[in-house]
Amino acid sequence: MLRQIDHLVVLVPDLETAIEEYRRAGFTVVPGGTHPTGTHNALIGFSDGAYLELLAFYEDNPAHRWHRFRTAGGGIIDLCVLVEGVEAECQRLERAGLTYQVAAGSRTRPDGFTIAWKNATPPDELTGQLPFLIEDVTPRRERVPHGKQAEHANGAGGVAEVVIAVRDLAPAVSAWRALLETPGEVADDPVLGIPVHRFALGPHRISLTVGPHPLVDERLERAGPGPLLARLWAWTTAEVTLGQARFVLQQLAR
């Protein structure tokens, strides 16, 4: 069962620099640790259980599925969905025409504790257009910031919506319909002023769009299809751009 957005992956050139930048923007940033794949991270948790993962390569790894986004300047490059029963979900998706590969994942925190999970990824060419899936092996609270660590000076409280730029709307909508087993709905984005196809995922929304809009065109030209921006619900209103990552803090209900 797919539960909600688990986290958004934000690729940054240098982790320590990004930590300071995001803290200056009013986020509480928690050091995450290192992965055995040449990356390390820091986390920005929210009260809705989702989080932002600031991720950087501490050693070069061209085989990594996110490595190619380094030359495109990083930014929000992928999204992850929390799942119960990842193997069963992958079997369901296979029957629906979507291929996902299950693998083990881990991270060692600065305190030495190793967190473990299972993740499932779509084909590399669909990275950022379709989510990858995660199921915890160690308790989720060991992986995800919560409590005081999920409170932010800028008022951010959770993920309201992720807008994904795609080149061809029809196959993208078809894939998300298979993923979520719901038709979604056609809507107009009131801020960007462009049509979107919107899906609900737990307390969150996913919107797919081909534009036309300069931000959509820039994303597609720079990094290909993938997350364009993330809207965060908050008690403040602000637009926050950090490197290539765009966030909009809005007074929205979950």
Secondary structure as UniProt FT lines:
FT   STRAND          2..11
FT   HELIX           15..24
FT   TURN            25..26
FT   STRAND          30..34
FT   TURN            36..37
FT   STRAND          39..45
FT   TURN            47..48
FT   STRAND          51..57
FT   TURN            62..63
FT   TURN            65..66
FT   HELIX           67..70
FT   TURN            71..73
FT   STRAND          75..83
FT   HELIX           86..95
FT   TURN            96..97
FT   STRAND          101..108
FT   TURN            110..111
FT   STRAND          114..121
FT   HELIX           124..126
FT   TURN            128..129
FT   STRAND          132..136
FT   HELIX           140..143
FT   HELIX           147..150
FT   TURN            153..154
FT   STRAND          156..165
FT   HELIX           169..180
FT   STRAND          185..188
FT   TURN            190..192
FT   STRAND          195..201
FT   TURN            202..203
FT   STRAND          204..209
FT   HELIX           214..223
FT   STRAND          226..234
FT   STRAND          238..242
FT   TURN            243..244
FT   STRAND          245..250
//
